[in-house]
Amino acid sequence: MDQSATRPAGLYVVGIGIMLFGLLGMCTQGFTIVSTSQQRDQFQQMDRPDVGADFSGMIEIQERLFVPNMVSAVFGVLIALALLVFGALTVARIGLALYTPAILAVAAVVELMQLALSLYFQMEMAEAMDRFASGFGGPPASGGGGFGGPEGFLSAALGIGLCVVGAWALAKCGFFGAGIAYLRKPEIRELFESPPQLGPRGD
């Protein structure tokens, strides 16, 4: 029997999409772990009298949020690995894929928690960078136009970055939600509860 007839196209879309998000998550979360460690080392190296600038505010934030950021990234790696595995199980129509909606729900919760932590970290760091930049930018420029000095440029860059991060996180959660709704349909669940029967030739 042709197994493709018992595998709706939507099952491939959802399963492969889950795998892609898992693969992407492995890369991004791994990069986060490495970059967070490197940033911590860089800020610690700046905390010297001969540097000639006060990085104490940024260093304090980096130290205070280092453990939460690392724990969040490690959870992200575990979730990404689970997405890879359960995405493959979904495409293969293996019974364990019945738990895929639960994995997607956990992934959405972790994604929102990481988004909240990222927003908090970036806003705290932006305030510290504004105080740092104000020591070099002088008094605010009078009149309109431009970004208004280093502080305005940093604020604009932060706003754009937060919009991109927030939009991407919401898009992922939207896909996870759609995947949950699709996989919980009775006719789709039945496909996993009743594996396809192979024909005489094994097809």
SULKALIN-V717009 format. One line per field, one symbol per residue. phi: phi as a letter, one per 20 degrees, with the letter a starting at -180 (. if undefined). psi: psi as a letter, one per 30 degrees, with the letter a starting at -180 (. if undefined). burial: + if it has 16 or more other C-alpha atoms within 10 Angstrom, else -. A space follows every 50 residues. Layout:
BEGIN
phi->???
psi->???
burial->???
END
This chain:
BEGIN
phi->.ffffedfgffffffffffffffffgffffffffffffffffffffecff fnbedgffffffffdffgffffffgffffffffgfffffffflegfffeg gffffffffffffffffffffffffffffffffffdemfgfenenmemng fffffffffffffffffffffffffffffffffefgfffffefcgfeefg end
psi->kjfffgjlefeeeeeeeeeeeeeeeeeeeeeeeeeeeeeeeeeeffikef egljgeeeeeeeeegeeeeeeeeeeeeeeeeeeeefeeeeefhkeffffe eeeeeeeeeeeeeeeeeeeeeeeeeeeeeeeeeffffalkkllalafhae eeeeeeeeeeeeeeeeeeeeeeeeeeeeeeeeffkefeeeeffilkkkae gg.
burial->------+---++-++++++++++-++-+++-++--+------++-+---- ----++-++--+---+--++-++++++++++++++++++++++++-++-+ +-+++-++-+++-++-+++-+++-+++++++++---------------++ +--++--+---+---+--++-++-++--++-+++---++-++---+---- ---
END
